[in-house]
């Protein structure tokens, strides 16, 4: 690693996948407020992500719907309100 090119707060961070429960320890400069214990027993800053390579359908080769913000319900509501186009 080259010296003096990384930010001051560049350190190991635990990224926790909310969808699958997987955790990754990766160097990062992301700002966090949480901390968590890693398998080595040490405390590290922790950042939660909605989806990662452990739960993304492209990497897992499993098709599933991950809806954390109610997007599917909003879409279905909009679709039910719209009228079907008239056929000629």
Helices and strands as residue ranges (DSSP letters): E 11-17, E 23-28, E 34-37, E 43-49, H 57-60, H 71-81
